[in-house]
Amino acid sequence: MKLNKPPLLCCSSSSLLCAAPRSLCETLSPYSLIPRRVKVSSSTLANAKLVTLKSCAAKFHLCSSMATSDHPRSRHHRDESPTKPNKKKKASHNQEKNLLVNLHSCSKSKNLSAALSLYDAAIASGDVRLSQQHFQSLLYLCSASLGDPSLQTLAIDRGFQVFERMVGSGISPNEASVTSMARLAAAKGDGDYAFKVVKDIVAVGGVSVPRLRTYAPALLCYCERLEAEKGYEVEEHMEASGIVLEEVEISALLKVSAATGRENKVYRYLHKLREYVGFVSEETSKVIEEWFCSEKASEVVRIGSDVELLRAAALKNGGGWHGLGWVGEGKWVVKKGNVSADGECLSCGEHLACVDTNEVETENFVNSLVALAVERKAKMNSSEPMEDFSEFQEWLEKHGDYEAILDGANIGLYQQNFADGGFSLPQLEAVVKELYSKSGNKKWPLILLHKKRVNALLENHNHRNVVEEWISNDVLYTTPPGSNDDWYWLYAAAKFKCLLVTNDEMRDHIFELLSTSFFQKWKLRHQVRYTFVKGSLKLEMPPPFSVVIQESEKGSWHVPITCQDGEESLRNWMCVTRQS
């Protein structure tokens, strides 16, 4: 019997969606064409199946190709291929980029009108999607235009409109945008709004963290409007955010406190100037002078005048201030004059102090150095056993007090970067003898040197006797292998509150872990620098007095004022004393 080729099931040519079968079961099976009563050999049946399946596959491939080529594309694919971007989207992106470039150009040239025209045109077109950067650039330009009286009103009004659209668009303002907005609000006299936008960004959290410049507009606005309590609230918010006040802000708070008769606040802000500023500007000095010359200042009730109590408090604080409140009574006498090279006020004859760190700060400093040394030892993987830092601490306790600590390596290697240069023991010996001669108690200084360096010196017969004498007299301590001798000489100097002789700028990463403000103050009081000119030693001792605001146990105040030419002997000081 002749086997007929089975027909393929397919849809009409008018419906290409049906060209491909939904499943192979929808294709007519070759088995259905064979009469049940007819016997067919296995080879014939196999050939029939093969022919039928090949035909189905060919027809399916043809229909699928037609469907792919003739089926209309979706709207998304009509103008876009996998390798070519959407033209409309690209054009929009270019418009946004061009707008940002033009806004930046307007910012550089401070052309507010042109920037606003660009912004208005972009809003009217509806084709440009404004980003955070667009709004930020506009807000910055508005705030930067506040100094021009002819643009101030326009800058404020349009700045508020831009900010409202920014927030209304769901774009979160960053720190720069909030700062610009706070400045605009403060210029409008609306300190409440300037403070609100800052508090909002703090409440939201995230990557945008407020800075001093973010808070300053609200604080200064409140102070100018004599809203003292609101100004104090801003200060508290700043402290909670870890932001330190600078001279402009402290001076404003001092001024509003004086104007509203808050003598305790005035006292507090004078000490903030002492702690964070040091010498003050001419503008701040006028604020201070106005307070001491005021009627309210003369009416301030004095505290107990126990001089010994005040002196003990000043000593505990490191000298230069007691912090216990106003002393004396009656009117204040304000004079301006100079201070001699040894620290004597030429207006009242009082000697100024060389201010040191207080006891709490020093103790924390010493403990932090010990912690660093212990941490370093724990991280070391050396097979050679390393001496514990505690052994050095015990050695110091046993061998008593020192007036000076020497960074031996720094001194011995000073100016030795020439062909035959090396460690100069004579230089180190010269510093040791000079400090011994300067000591009123005839005390030897303590030298810190690494063990490897000491061993090399002992092997040199020209140096052996000097080094052995130092060791026997407890003048030399050898730091162990693997240790950082910086920690040793720094710890000893901090522990004994004595001088440290080194030219090391102490900028290594270990010093960065210490409080910057404290460390700078400590260095100024304790570091001794040196030079050798043609073999002659010159020591640069710490200044005999500190150029910071000082409060004495007698109740007087001394305020250093900015010196333009840097000549300390010509610096003006405000000397404030009381008649009784």
N, C-alpha and C positions, 0 to 999 in steps of 0.2 A: 504493500500500500504506500502510495506517495504521501509524504508528510508535508502538509501546507505550512508555510511560515506564518506564525500568529501575528495578527495586527497589533500595533502599539496604541495604548490608550492615551489620547491627548485631547486637549481642548481645541476649540475653534481658533482660527488665526486672529480673530478679533479680540481674544482675551489671552494676552501673553502671561498674565499672572498664573494661568493654569498650565503653562508649558511644562513645568517640571512636576513630576508626580510627588505627592506628599509623602509616600512611602513605597517601598518596593512591592508591598502587597496589593497596591492599586494597579500594578502592571499585570496584564493577563498572563497567567502561568501557562507555560507550554504543555503542562500535563493536562489541561482542560480540553485541548484539541485532539487528544488521542482517544478514539473509541475504546470503551471498556472491553469490548469483545474481541478486539484485534490485538494480536500478539506482535509486539515490536521488540526487536533485538536491543540489547543493552547498548551496543555501539551506535545504532541509529538514534536512540533516545538521547544519548550523551551529545551527539552532534546537533540534534535539534535544540537542546538546552543552550549550548554554546552559541549557536547562531542567533537565537532569540535574545540572549543577554547582551551580545555585542551590538545588536540592532538597537536595543533599549538604551545602552550607554551612549551610542552615537547620537540618537535622537535627543536624549537628555542634554548632552553637551551643546548641541545646536540651539535648542530652545533656551538654555541658560545664557548662552552668548547673546542671543537676540534680546532677552530680557534685560541684560546688563547694558547693552548699547542703546536700546530704544526706550527704556523706562525713564521718565522725566526725573532729573535730580531734585533733591530737596533744596529748600531755599538757602540752607546753610552752605551747601556745596556748589551752588550755581556759579558763584563768582570766586570760588576759592579752591585751590588744589592743595594737596598735602604739603607741597613745597613752597607755595606762595601765600603770604599773609592776606587777610581780608583788607581790601583797599580802603574801605570806609573806616575800619578800625585803625588802620595805619595813619590815615589822614587825621583822625581825631587825636591820636597819640602825638603826632607832629604839632598840632595846634596847642596842645597842653604844654609840650616842651618849649615851643616858641614863646608862649605866654610867660612861662617861668623865666626864661632867659631875658625877656624884655622887662619883666618886673625887677629882676636883679640889676639890670642896667639902670632902671629908674632909681633904685635904692642907692646905687653908687653916685649918681648925679644929684640925688635928693630932689627928684622931680615928682612931687606928690600928685599934682594934677594929671600928669601923663599916666601915672600908674593907675589912678582911679578911672581914667578914661578906658584904659585897657581892660580893667576889671568889669566896668559897666558893659562894655561891648561883648565880653565873654558871657556875661549873665544873659544879655539880651539874645544872643545867638542860640543859646541852649545846646550847642554842639560840643562845648568844652566842659570836661569834668574837672572841677577844681579840687585840688588836693591840699593836704596840710601845709605843704611848702608854699603854695600860692597864697594862702591866708596868712601864713607866718611872715612872708615877705611884705605883704600889704600892711600888716599890723606894726611891723618894725618901722616901716617908712612913716606911718602915721605918728608913732611915738617919737621918732627922730625929728619930726617937723614941729614939735611943741616949742622949740626955742625960737621959732619965727613967729612974731606976733600976728603977722598977716595971715598965717596958715593955721594958727592954733585952734580956732573954732571949727574950721573945716576938718582938721585932723581928728579932733575929739568926736565930732558927730559921725563922720564916716567910719572912724575906727570902731565905734560901738556897733554900727550897722554891719560891718564886715565880721565882727566877732559873733554877733547874733546869728548871721547866716552860717558861719562856720559850725557853731554848736547845733543849730537847727538841721544841718546836713548830716549830723551824726559823727562829725570828726572831732576827736578828743584833742583839745589844745595841749601842746607841749610846754615845757618850762619857758622857752623863749617867747611863745605867744602870750602866755600868762603874764610874763614880765612886762611886755609891751602894753597889755591891757591894763595892768595895775598902774603903769605910768600915766596912761590916758585918764584913768579914773581919778588918780591923785591930782592931775592937772585941772580936772573939773571940780576938785574940792570934795570928791566923794571917797573919803577914806574907807568907809564901810564896804563899798563895792570892791575897792582895791584889795582889801583884806579878805573879802569873801572868795574871790577867784583863786587866791593862794590857798585858802583853807580847803577849797573844793579839790584842787589838784593833790593836796596831801591826803585827803579822805579817800580818793580813788586809788592812790598808790601807783605802783608800776615803775616804769623806767624814768619817768619825768619827775625829778626830785627838785624842789625849790631851793634856790640859793639866796645869798645875802641880797643880791640885786632884785630878787623876786619880792622879798618882804619890804625892802627899803622904801618904796613909794608910799605904802600904807602907813608905816611908822613915821616917816617924815611929814606926811600930810597931817596926821593926828597931832604931832608936836607943834607944827606951825599954827594949827587952829586951837592950841592950848587944851586939847583933849588928852590930858595926861594919863588918865586911867586906861583909855583905849590904847595909848602908846605902850603902856606897861604890858597890856594883854598881848600885843604883837611881839614884844620882847620875850615873853614867856613861851609863846608859840615857837619862836625862833630857837630858843634854848632847847625845847623839847625835840626839835628837828636837828640838833647838833650844830647849829650855825652860830659862829662867833661874831660879835659886833665889832665894827671898826670905828675909827675916830669920828667920822661924820655922824654915824648913828648914835654913838655914846654922847657926843657933844650936843646933839638935838635933845636927847633925853635929859641931860643935865640942865639944859636951858629951860625946858618946859617945867622941870622940877623946881628950879629957882624962881621962875615966873609965878608959879602957883604956890610958893611958900612951903615946899616939902623938903625941909632941911636934911632929913634922914636919907632921902633919895639922892640929894646932892652929894652927900658924903659917900654914898655907895658908888655913884658914877665917877667921882673923882678917883676912887680906887680902881674902877674898871679902866680908866685912862692909864693909871699907873701900871696895871697888869698887862694890858693888851697894846698900848700905844707907846709908852715911854715919853719922848719929847713931843710936844703938841704944836699945832700950827698957830699962826697969828690969830686966825678966826676963833679957834677954841680958847686961846689965852684970853681973848676979850670976854668970852662967855664966863670964864672963871673969875676974871677981875670984876666983872659986873656983879657977880654973886657976892664976893667978899666985901664989896663996897656998898652993898644994899643994907637997908635998915633991918630987914629980916635976919640977915646973917649976924648982925651985932646983937640981936635978941636971943640967939641960940643959947640954951642953957648948957653949961659945961658939965662934963662928967667928973668923977673924983680925980683929983690931981696928984695921986700917988705916983711919983716919978719912978720909983723902983718897980712898981707893978707894970707901968707902961714900958719901961726899959726891958723888963723880962719878956713881955709880949713881943716887943720888936726883935729881940734876940731869937726867940722861937720862930718868928716869921722869916728870919734870914737877914734882918736889919733893914732900916729905911722906912719902916711903917709898923704901927701897932694895931690899927684896925679896931680900936675900942670906942671910937666916937670923938666928937669935938672936945677940945680941951681949952680951958680958959674962959674968960668972959669979957664983955665990952666990945668996942669997935676993933676992926681989923685994920692993920697998916699994910698997904700994898706998895712995894717998891720993885723996880727993875734994875738989875745990875749983872755983874759977872761973878764967876767962881774961879778961884786961883787954881794953879796946877795941882796942888795937894788937897783940893776939895773944900777950901774955906770960902763961905759966902761973903763977898765983899760988902754986902748990904747990912748983914746982921752979925757977922763973925762966927756963925755956927758952922761946924764941920759936917759935911755930907757923908753918908755911909756908902760903902761898897756893898751893894745888896747881893745876898747869896740866896740860894734856894732854901725853902723852909724844911723843917724836920720831916714832915710827912712825905714831901716830894723826894727828899734825899733817900729816905728809907725805901721807898718804892723803886727808885733808881737802882740802888744797891741790890735789891731782891731780883730785879729784872735781869741784871747782869749775871747773877748766880744761876738763874733759870736758863739763860742762854748757854752758859758754859756746860751745864748738866745735859741739856738737850743735844749739844754738839757731841759730847762724849758718847751718848746713847746711840747716835747715828753712825759712829765710826765703826768700821769692820776690821780694824787693824788687829793682826795677831799679836802684836807687841802690847803688853799690859800698859795701860795709861793711868797716870796718877789722877786721883779724884781732885776736883777743885776744892773740896773741903779740906784737903791737906794744906793748901795755900792759905785758906781762911784760918786754920789752926796755927800755922806758922806766924801769921800776922798778929794774932792775939798774943802769942808767946813773946814776940820780939818787940812789942811796944809801939810807941807812937812815932810817926814820921811827919816832917813838915813839907817834904817834897818827894815826888815820885818821878823817876826818869825812864823815858822810853829809850832804852839803851841802843836798840838797832837803829832807830831814827837818827839819833845823835852821831853814832859811830859811822854811819854811811852818808852823812851830810856832805855834799859836794865831792863825792868820791867817784863820780862817773867819768874818769879819765883812764888812760891806758894802764898806768901802774896803780890805779886806785884800788882800795880795799877797805876793810873795816879799820877805822882810825881810833885806836884806843886813847891816844893823847887828847883827842877832842872830847871824848867822854870823861876822861880824867879832869880836864879843865873845868867842865860843867860841875862835876862833883865838888871840886875844891872851892869854886866860886860860891856855890850854894851853902857849903859848910861855913865859909867866912861870913856870909850874909845872915846866917842863923843866929838869932840872939841867944839861943840856948845851946849853941854849938852842937847841933845835931847833924849827923850825916844823912844825906838823902838815901832813898832806896832805888837801886837799879834793877830793872827787869830785862833779862836776856834769855834767849832760847838756849836750850842745853847744847845743841849742835854748835852754836856760836861760842859758847863758853869753853867747850872741849877744844875747839880750834885755837882759842887764845892761850889755854893752858899748855898746849903743845909748842907754843912759841916761847923760847927762853927769854926773849926781850919783854914779854908781857906777863909771864907766869907769876912773878912776885907780886905785882899790883893786883892781879885777879885773886890770888890766894889771900891777900890781905883783906880785900873787900869781902870775900866769903867768910873769913874768920870774924870780921867785925859786923856781920849781918848787914852789910851794905849792898850785897848782890843776892838776888834770888833767881834761880834757874828754872825757867818754865819747861815742862816736859814735852817730849816729842808728840806731834799730832795736835797740840793745843794751839790756840791763837793767843799770842802774848798781849794783844790789844786788850782782851778782857781782863788780864791780870793787872796791868798798870792802870786801867780805867777803874777797876773795882777798888784797888788800894787807894787811889786818889779820892774816890767818892766816899769810901769807908772812913778815912781819916780827915775828910774835908780840907785837904791840903792842896798844894800846888802840883801841877802836872807839867813837866817840861817835855814838849814835843812840838814839832812843826806839822804833824799829821793833821790834815783837815777833818779827819774822822767822818768821811762820807761813805764808808763801806756799807754794805747792806745790813750789817748787824746794828749799825748806829741808826739806820732808818727805822728800826723796830722801836726805838725810844721816842718819847714825846719830843717833838721838834722844838716847841716853845721853851720847854724846860731845859733841854739839852743845850740850846743856844745860850740861855742865861747861865747855865752851869759853866760852859766853856769860857764865857766872858769873864767870869769871876775867878776861875782856877787855872786856865791854860797859860803857860809861860812859853813864849817863842824865843828863838835864839838865832844868831848869825855869827859867822867867823869871817872877819875881814882881815886878810893878810895874817891869819893865824891868831888874831885877837878876838876873844869872845865878847859878845854883847847880848845880854838877856833883856827881853822885852816883857817886863812884869805886867800883871793885870793893872788896870787903872785904879788909882787910889779911891775913886768914888764912882758911883753909877749915875749915868745920865738918864734918870727916870724921876717921875714925881715922887717926892719924899715927904713923909710926915714924921716929925720928931716927937719925943716924949714931952717936950716943952709946949707942944700944941702948934708949932709953926709948920708952914708948908713951903716947899720949894718946887717950882714948876719949870722945867727946861723948855725952851721955845726953839722951834726949827732954826737951824743955822744954815744960811744960804751957801756960804763959801766953804763950809766944812771945817773951819778953824775953831777948835774947841775953846780956846782962850777968849774968843770973841762972841761966844754964844751968850745970849741974854737969858737970864733966869728971873722968874717972878718970885720974889721973896715976900711971904705973907706971915706976919707976926701979929700977936694980940697985945694990947696995952697992959693986960694983967693976966 
